[in-house]
Amino acid sequence: MGSAVLVVRLVPAALRRHRAQSAMLLLAVTVATAMMSLGLSLGGVSDALYGQTRAATAGPDVVALSGETGPAVASALASLADDPGVAAHHGPYRIVYADLTTRDSASSPVVVHGFAEEPGAVNRPLVTSGHWVQPGGTVLERGFATALGVGVGDRVTIAGRPYPVVGIAVTAATSVYPWAAQIGPYGGPSDYTGLAWMTRSDARTLASSHDLPVTTALDLKLRDPAGTEAFIDAHRLSATRVTFHSWQFQARQDTVILRNSQPILVVGGWLLGFLAVTGVAALAAGRAAEQTRRAGLLKAVGAGPGLIITVLLAEYLIPALAGDALGLLITRLAAPAAASPTASRIGDAVGPTAAAIVAATVLAVAVAVLSTLRPALRAMRTATVTALTATAYRPRRRAWVTALSAWLPTPLLLGLRLTARRPGRVVLQACSTATTVIAIVAVLTLHAQPERGYGLDGSSVLPNLRGVHDRRLMLAVTVLLIALAVVNTITFTWTTAMEARANMAVARTLGATPGQITAGLSTAQLLPALPGAVVGVPAGIGLLSLFAAGNAVEPPSSWLLGAVLATLLATAALTALPARLAARRPVAQVLSAEAA
């Protein structure tokens, strides 16, 4: 039988025998790679959605704007339209700065673009609901309308005058909501402003009747769309003050709303990957004796070191790669929603970038290899006869631990001995708990920050979309981290109980009750969880300080203390059931199995 055939037969059989462990590895790698690849792909997905919106709306290559009025402005804009490098143009048209209020009293600054009833060849907003502008009505930009909670047929008040909403549209000529103001009286493109369209006559009437600020704009389509910077540099020294925004600038501005999203997802993906390593490492340690016997059998039939390593690692590598594929699929499905939370862009699902695929695959392979390499190497190095007769790995006894534990209560004595005999497991469990607390601290810190609503004075009832988006992503990452930590805690407890079943059975023959055995197994998990929870608080604050603003507010100390206590209580509760099940196994059955 060839080596390849042997691997093909042995690995699927091992996966079928350990369905639960394989499912856990699959789940852990899936969520870790999905989070990290989604974070790494956000910038590319945002650019792709802008590109699709730009193509669908005949977006301009350059938008020229001037807050000044008079013949000089008209002459400067006319010269831009007549430039040999310009293939087509739209405008000049009027942009009016006003305030908008809905029937539900939601209010926001708004810029009103005065457009023709028949859009031209450049900057043709795509109507997604209703129809285009008509006299007496207004069309709202889709991201703005979604934030306001209005649709076609509703009425809004602009500068004190009611208008029916006749349509909803998208455009690539401005940034996503809430940054429709490209220049103007409020400072520039970062102002929190929505976008609406009216007919040219309605926009002119609105501006004149209320004496509102006005900007003149001109949309340009260049013969060389990639030459926007050269075109802008050539016309920047005009005597009239003109501001230029290229399509590349608009695409970059779209990603401002994702400034915090990428580190949340990327760091969350690495933390999930670390939790996956700790959980799978515990499973691999629990199967160390079985792997040693398998290595001995393979050696007995003539298998070489390479074949043995391949068989032992493939059991973990195959589910990890399957999880990687599922994670990348989730990224493809979730990327548009994560990269465009304002509904201002359109486009089909865009897959993860090449860099994200490589990074996610490296993470999946690292989870499988780092979790199982040490037990696999130990099994391969074990002598054939020893491997065939090996049972469980028996840790070395330490005299000082024995002397110290003799004076302790029975549950603490058992827990301390189990902890001291597995120092590597203790470190992994402490790190797992610290990782969970880091995520909880991050959520508490994010919720402690004061949130400024959209509006000139921060009093608007419209929520801060970037803050809401960041909170949702952080909550999703934290929920997944906690869920994986729960699985890890149960896995640690059950693995410890299986490895120590003979010692626990002996303890019961010497008078220990099932309740004391249960408490001892739970104590063995709480002892490393305590320092992990305590270390997780400053580690979480330190990690957040790398990404937080200088004026960030720290959460109250009572919140942090509550997070530590809640983590320890949850650990105790989660370990109770598997510990109780392990403690109820008949003593005679356990001892006879060990003797056999």
C-alpha positions in Angstrom: 0.0 0.0 0.0 1.4 3.4 -1.0 1.9 6.2 1.4 -0.7 8.4 -0.2 -3.3 5.7 -0.1 -2.5 5.0 3.6 -3.0 8.7 4.4 -6.2 8.9 2.5 -7.6 5.9 4.4 -6.3 6.8 7.9 -7.1 10.5 8.1 -10.9 10.3 7.2 -11.2 7.4 9.7 -9.6 9.6 12.4 -11.9 12.5 11.6 -15.0 10.2 11.9 -13.8 9.0 15.3 -13.3 12.5 16.6 -16.3 14.4 15.1 -16.6 16.7 18.1 -13.0 17.8 18.1 -13.0 18.2 14.3 -16.2 20.3 14.5 -14.6 22.5 17.2 -11.5 23.1 15.1 -13.6 23.9 12.1 -15.8 26.4 14.0 -12.8 28.1 15.6 -10.8 28.5 12.4 -13.9 29.6 10.5 -14.7 32.6 12.8 -11.1 33.5 13.2 -10.3 33.6 9.5 -13.6 35.3 8.7 -13.0 38.1 11.1 -9.4 38.7 10.0 -10.0 38.4 6.3 -13.0 40.7 6.6 -10.9 43.3 8.3 -8.1 43.1 5.8 -10.6 43.3 2.9 -12.6 46.3 4.0 -10.5 48.9 2.1 -10.6 47.0 -1.1 -14.3 46.3 -0.8 -15.1 50.0 -0.1 -13.1 50.9 -3.3 -14.9 48.3 -5.3 -18.3 49.5 -4.2 -17.4 53.1 -5.0 -16.2 52.0 -8.4 -19.4 50.2 -9.1 -21.5 53.1 -8.0 -19.3 55.5 -10.1 -19.8 53.4 -13.2 -23.6 53.1 -12.6 -24.0 56.9 -12.1 -21.5 58.3 -14.6 -19.6 59.7 -11.8 -17.3 62.7 -12.5 -13.5 62.5 -12.5 -13.2 65.9 -10.9 -15.7 68.2 -9.1 -14.8 71.9 -9.1 -16.5 74.0 -6.4 -16.4 77.7 -5.5 -18.1 79.5 -2.7 -17.6 82.8 -4.5 -20.1 84.4 -6.9 -19.9 86.8 -9.8 -18.5 86.9 -13.4 -15.0 85.8 -12.3 -16.3 82.5 -11.0 -18.5 81.9 -14.1 -15.4 82.6 -16.3 -13.1 80.3 -14.3 -15.6 77.4 -14.4 -16.3 78.0 -18.1 -12.5 77.8 -18.8 -12.4 74.5 -17.0 -15.2 73.1 -19.1 -13.4 74.2 -22.3 -10.1 72.7 -21.3 -8.8 70.2 -24.0 -8.4 67.5 -21.4 -12.1 67.6 -20.5 -14.3 65.1 -22.5 -17.7 66.2 -21.0 -19.0 68.2 -18.1 -22.2 68.9 -16.1 -23.1 72.3 -14.8 -22.3 74.7 -13.3 -25.1 74.0 -10.8 -26.1 75.4 -7.5 -25.5 73.8 -4.1 -27.6 75.3 -1.3 -26.8 74.8 2.4 -29.9 74.4 4.6 -31.5 72.4 7.4 -33.9 69.5 7.0 -36.5 68.2 9.4 -38.7 65.1 9.1 -42.3 64.6 10.3 -40.7 62.7 13.3 -38.6 65.7 14.2 -35.3 64.1 13.0 -33.1 67.0 11.9 -29.9 67.4 10.0 -27.9 69.9 7.9 -28.5 69.2 4.2 -26.9 70.3 0.9 -29.4 70.7 -1.9 -28.1 70.2 -5.5 -30.1 72.0 -8.2 -30.3 69.6 -11.2 -32.1 69.5 -14.5 -35.2 67.3 -14.8 -33.3 65.3 -17.4 -29.8 64.4 -16.1 -26.9 65.0 -18.5 -24.0 62.7 -19.5 -22.0 63.3 -16.4 -23.2 62.8 -12.8 -26.4 60.9 -13.4 -27.7 59.9 -10.0 -29.2 56.4 -10.0 -32.8 56.4 -8.8 -33.3 53.3 -6.6 -36.9 54.1 -5.6 -39.5 56.5 -6.9 -38.5 58.9 -9.8 -36.2 61.8 -10.5 -36.7 65.4 -9.4 -39.8 67.3 -10.5 -41.0 70.8 -9.6 -42.1 71.1 -5.9 -40.5 67.8 -4.9 -37.1 66.5 -3.6 -35.0 63.4 -4.1 -33.0 62.2 -1.1 -29.6 60.4 -1.2 -30.2 56.8 -0.1 -27.8 56.8 2.8 -29.3 60.0 4.1 -32.9 58.7 3.6 -32.1 55.5 5.5 -30.7 57.4 8.5 -33.7 59.7 8.5 -36.1 56.7 8.2 -38.0 58.3 5.3 -39.0 57.0 1.9 -40.9 57.9 -1.2 -44.2 59.6 -0.3 -43.0 61.1 3.0 -42.7 64.8 3.5 -39.7 66.7 4.8 -39.2 70.3 5.7 -36.2 72.1 4.2 -35.5 75.6 5.4 -39.0 75.8 6.8 -40.8 74.7 3.6 -42.4 71.3 3.2 -41.4 69.1 0.2 -42.7 65.6 -0.8 -40.0 63.0 -1.2 -40.5 61.8 -4.8 -37.4 59.6 -5.1 -34.4 58.0 -3.5 -31.0 57.9 -5.4 -27.3 57.3 -5.1 -24.4 59.2 -6.6 -20.6 58.9 -6.7 -20.1 62.7 -7.1 -20.0 63.1 -3.3 -18.8 61.1 -0.4 -21.1 58.7 1.5 -23.5 59.9 4.0 -22.9 61.8 6.3 -20.2 63.7 4.4 -22.1 65.2 1.5 -20.8 68.7 2.1 -17.8 69.0 -0.1 -17.1 72.7 0.8 -19.3 75.3 2.4 -20.0 77.4 5.4 -19.5 74.5 7.9 -15.9 73.8 7.1 -15.6 71.1 4.5 -16.0 67.5 3.5 -16.0 66.1 7.0 -19.1 68.0 8.1 -22.1 65.8 9.1 -24.4 66.6 6.2 -27.0 64.9 4.0 -27.7 65.3 0.3 -30.9 66.2 -1.5 -31.7 67.1 -5.1 -34.3 69.6 -6.4 -34.9 71.2 -9.8 -32.8 74.1 -10.7 -35.6 76.6 -10.2 -36.6 75.2 -6.8 -33.0 75.3 -5.6 -32.7 78.9 -6.8 -36.0 79.9 -5.1 -34.9 78.1 -1.9 -31.6 80.0 -1.8 -33.0 83.4 -2.6 -36.1 83.3 -0.4 -34.2 82.3 2.7 -30.8 84.0 2.0 -29.0 80.7 2.4 -25.3 80.0 1.6 -24.7 78.9 -1.9 -21.8 77.1 -3.6 -21.3 76.7 -7.4 -20.1 73.3 -8.7 -19.0 71.8 -12.0 -18.6 68.1 -12.7 -15.8 67.2 -15.2 -15.2 64.0 -17.1 -11.5 63.9 -18.2 -10.1 62.2 -21.3 -7.6 60.5 -18.9 -9.4 59.6 -15.7 -6.0 58.6 -14.1 -4.6 62.1 -14.7 -6.8 64.0 -12.2 -3.9 65.2 -10.1 -2.0 66.6 -13.1 -5.3 68.3 -14.2 -5.9 69.8 -10.8 -2.3 71.0 -10.4 -2.5 72.8 -13.8 -5.6 74.8 -12.7 -4.9 75.3 -9.0 -3.3 78.7 -9.5 -6.4 80.4 -10.8 -7.2 83.9 -9.5 -10.6 82.7 -8.4 -10.7 80.4 -5.4 -11.8 77.0 -6.7 -11.7 73.7 -4.7 -11.1 70.5 -6.6 -12.2 67.0 -5.5 -11.0 64.1 -7.6 -12.7 60.7 -7.8 -9.7 59.2 -5.9 -10.4 61.7 -3.1 -14.0 60.6 -2.9 -13.0 56.9 -2.8 -10.5 57.7 0.1 -13.2 59.7 1.9 -15.5 56.7 1.8 -13.1 54.7 4.0 -13.2 57.3 6.8 -16.2 55.6 8.3 -14.2 52.3 8.4 -11.2 53.8 10.2 -11.8 51.8 13.4 -13.5 48.8 11.8 -10.4 47.3 10.3 -8.3 47.1 13.5 -11.4 45.8 15.4 -11.8 42.9 12.9 -8.1 42.2 12.3 -7.1 42.2 16.0 -10.3 40.3 16.8 -9.3 37.7 14.2 -5.9 37.2 15.8 -7.4 36.9 19.2 -9.9 34.3 17.9 -7.0 32.5 16.3 -5.2 32.5 19.6 -8.2 31.1 21.4 -8.5 28.4 18.7 -4.9 27.4 19.3 -5.4 27.1 23.0 -8.6 25.0 22.6 -7.2 22.7 20.0 -4.0 22.3 21.9 -6.0 21.1 24.9 -7.8 18.6 22.6 -4.5 17.4 21.2 -3.0 17.0 24.7 -6.0 14.8 25.6 -5.4 12.6 22.6 -1.6 12.4 23.2 -1.7 8.8 24.4 -3.8 7.7 21.4 -1.5 9.5 19.0 1.5 7.8 20.6 -0.1 4.4 20.1 -0.9 5.3 16.5 2.7 6.4 15.9 3.9 3.1 17.4 1.6 1.1 15.1 2.8 3.0 12.0 6.4 2.4 13.0 5.7 -1.3 13.5 4.5 -1.6 9.9 7.5 0.3 8.6 6.3 3.9 8.3 8.9 6.6 8.2 9.0 9.9 10.2 7.6 11.9 7.4 4.6 9.7 6.9 3.9 9.6 10.6 4.0 13.4 10.9 1.8 13.7 7.8 -0.9 11.4 9.2 -0.9 13.0 12.7 -1.0 16.6 11.5 -3.5 15.9 8.6 -6.2 15.1 11.2 -6.0 18.8 12.3 -4.9 20.5 9.1 -7.9 19.3 6.9 -10.6 20.7 9.3 -8.5 23.9 9.6 -8.3 24.4 5.8 -12.0 23.7 5.5 -12.6 26.3 8.2 -10.4 28.7 6.2 -12.5 28.2 3.1 -15.8 28.7 5.1 -14.3 31.9 6.7 -13.4 33.3 3.3 -16.9 32.5 2.0 -18.4 34.4 5.0 -16.2 37.3 4.2 -17.4 37.4 0.6 -21.1 37.5 1.8 -20.6 39.9 4.7 -18.1 42.3 3.1 -20.5 44.7 1.3 -22.6 45.3 4.5 -19.5 45.8 6.6 -17.7 48.1 4.2 -20.8 50.3 3.4 -22.9 50.8 6.5 -24.5 54.0 5.2 -26.4 52.5 2.2 -24.8 55.2 0.0 -23.2 52.8 -2.4 -24.4 50.0 -4.6 -22.7 46.9 -5.9 -22.5 43.2 -5.9 -20.7 41.1 -3.3 -16.9 41.5 -3.6 -14.6 38.7 -2.5 -11.7 39.0 -0.1 -8.5 40.5 -1.4 -5.5 38.3 -2.3 -3.6 39.6 0.8 -6.6 38.6 3.0 -6.8 35.1 1.5 -3.0 34.5 2.1 -3.2 35.9 5.7 -6.3 33.8 6.5 -4.7 30.7 5.2 -1.5 31.3 7.1 -3.6 31.8 10.3 -5.6 28.5 9.7 -2.4 26.5 9.1 -0.8 28.1 12.1 -3.7 27.1 14.3 -3.5 23.5 13.2 0.3 23.2 13.4 1.0 25.2 16.6 -1.8 23.2 18.4 -0.6 19.7 17.5 3.0 19.8 16.5 4.4 19.2 20.0 2.2 16.1 20.7 2.9 14.8 17.2 6.7 15.1 17.7 6.5 13.5 21.1 4.6 10.6 19.7 7.0 10.2 16.8 10.1 10.2 19.0 8.6 7.6 21.4 10.1 4.1 21.0 7.9 1.7 19.2 7.5 -0.7 22.1 6.9 2.1 24.6 4.4 3.7 22.2 2.4 0.4 21.8 2.1 0.0 25.5 1.6 3.7 26.4 -1.6 4.9 28.2 -1.9 8.4 29.4 1.0 10.8 29.9 2.0 10.8 33.5 3.4 14.0 34.8 6.3 14.2 37.2 5.7 14.5 40.9 7.1 17.4 42.8 7.9 17.0 46.5 7.3 20.7 47.4 3.8 20.5 45.9 3.0 17.4 47.8 4.2 18.9 51.1 2.2 22.1 50.5 -1.0 20.4 49.4 -1.1 18.1 52.3 -2.4 20.9 54.6 -5.1 22.1 52.2 -8.8 21.3 52.1 -9.6 18.4 49.8 -11.0 20.3 46.8 -8.2 22.9 46.9 -5.6 20.1 47.4 -6.9 18.2 44.3 -7.2 21.4 42.3 -3.7 22.5 43.2 -2.2 19.2 42.3 -3.9 19.1 38.9 -2.8 22.6 38.2 0.9 22.0 39.3 1.2 18.9 37.2 0.2 20.6 34.0 2.1 24.0 33.8 1.8 24.3 30.1 -2.0 23.8 30.3 -2.2 26.4 33.1 -0.4 29.0 30.9 -2.7 28.3 28.0 -5.8 28.6 30.1 -4.6 31.8 31.8 -4.0 33.3 28.3 -7.4 32.1 27.1 -9.1 33.9 30.1 -7.0 37.0 29.6 -8.0 37.1 25.9 -11.6 37.0 26.8 -11.3 39.8 29.4 -9.4 41.9 26.8 -12.4 41.7 24.5 -14.8 42.5 27.4 -12.7 45.5 28.4 -12.7 46.7 24.8 -16.5 46.6 24.7 -16.8 48.4 28.0 -14.3 51.1 26.9 -16.1 51.7 23.6 -19.5 52.1 25.4 -17.9 54.5 27.9 -17.1 57.0 25.1 -19.5 59.9 24.8 -21.1 59.8 21.4 -21.7 63.0 19.4 -24.8 62.8 17.2 -24.8 64.2 13.7 -25.6 67.9 13.6 -23.9 71.3 13.9 -24.1 71.3 17.7 -24.1 67.6 18.3 -27.7 67.7 19.5 -29.2 66.0 16.4 -31.3 62.9 17.1 -29.5 61.1 14.2 -27.0 58.6 15.5 -23.3 58.6 14.7 -23.1 55.9 12.1 -19.4 55.3 12.6 -19.9 54.9 16.3 -22.9 52.5 15.8 -21.0 50.5 13.2 -17.9 50.2 15.5 -20.0 49.1 18.4 -21.8 46.4 16.4 -18.5 45.0 15.1 -16.9 45.1 18.5 -20.0 43.4 20.0 -19.9 40.7 17.3 -16.2 40.0 17.9 -16.7 39.9 21.7 -19.6 37.5 21.4 -17.6 35.2 19.2 -14.6 35.4 21.6 -16.8 34.6 24.6 -18.4 31.7 22.8 -15.1 30.2 21.9 -13.8 30.8 25.4 -16.8 28.9 26.7 -16.0 26.0 24.5 -12.3 26.2 25.6 -13.2 26.2 29.3 -15.4 23.1 28.9 -12.7 21.4 26.8 -10.0 22.2 29.4 -12.2 20.8 32.2 -13.1 17.6 30.4 -9.6 17.0 29.2 -8.2 17.5 32.7 -10.8 15.1 34.1 -10.1 12.4 31.5 -6.3 12.6 32.1 -6.8 12.6 35.9 -9.5 10.0 36.1 -7.2 7.4 37.7 -5.9 9.9 40.3 -9.5 11.0 41.1 -10.6 7.4 41.4 -7.8 6.7 43.9 -8.8 9.9 45.8 -12.4 8.6 46.0 -11.2 5.2 47.4 -9.4 7.2 50.1 -12.6 9.0 51.1 -13.1 11.9 48.7 -16.7 12.5 47.8 -18.0 13.1 44.2 -18.7 16.7 45.3 -15.1 17.2 46.5 -13.9 15.7 43.2 -16.2 18.1 41.2 -15.0 21.1 43.3 -11.4 20.0 42.8 -11.7 19.9 39.0 -13.5 23.3 39.0 -10.7 24.7 41.2 -8.1 23.5 38.8 -9.7 25.7 36.1 -10.2 28.7 38.5 -6.6 28.9 39.7 -5.2 29.8 36.2 -8.4 31.8 35.4 -7.8 34.2 38.2 -4.4 35.7 37.1 -5.6 35.6 33.5 -8.6 37.7 34.4 -6.6 40.2 36.4 -3.9 40.5 33.7 -6.6 40.9 31.0 -7.8 44.3 32.4 -4.5 46.2 32.0 -3.7 44.3 28.8 -7.0 45.3 27.3 -6.6 49.0 28.3 -3.0 48.9 26.8 -4.2 47.3 23.6 -6.9 49.9 23.1 -4.5 52.7 23.8 -2.8 51.9 20.5 -5.9 52.7 18.6 -7.9 55.1 20.8 -8.0 58.8 20.4 -6.1 61.0 22.8 -9.2 62.1 24.6 -10.7 58.6 25.0 -12.5 58.0 28.3 -11.6 54.9 30.4 -14.5 52.9 31.7 -15.4 53.1 35.5 -13.3 50.8 37.8 -16.5 49.2 38.9 -17.2 48.0 35.4 -13.7 46.5 35.1 -14.0 44.8 38.5 -17.4 43.5 37.5 -15.9 42.0 34.3 -13.3 40.1 36.3 -15.8 38.8 38.8 -18.2 37.8 36.0 -15.5 36.0 34.1 -14.5 34.0 37.2 -18.2 33.2 38.1 -18.8 32.1 34.5 -15.7 29.8 34.6 -16.9 28.2 37.8 -20.4 27.6 36.3 -19.1 26.2 33.0 -16.7 23.8 34.7 -19.3 22.4 37.1 -21.2 20.2 34.6 -18.3 18.4 32.9 -16.6 18.1 36.3 -19.7 16.6 37.8 -20.1 14.1 35.0 -16.5 13.0 35.3 -16.8 12.7 39.1 -19.8 10.4 38.9 -18.0 7.6 36.9 -17.8 4.4 38.9 -14.5 4.0 40.7 -14.1 0.2 39.9 -14.8 0.9 36.2 -12.1 3.6 36.0 -9.5 1.6 37.9 -10.1 -1.6 35.9 -9.8 0.4 32.6 -6.5 1.9 33.8 -5.2 -1.6 34.8 -6.1 -3.0 31.5 
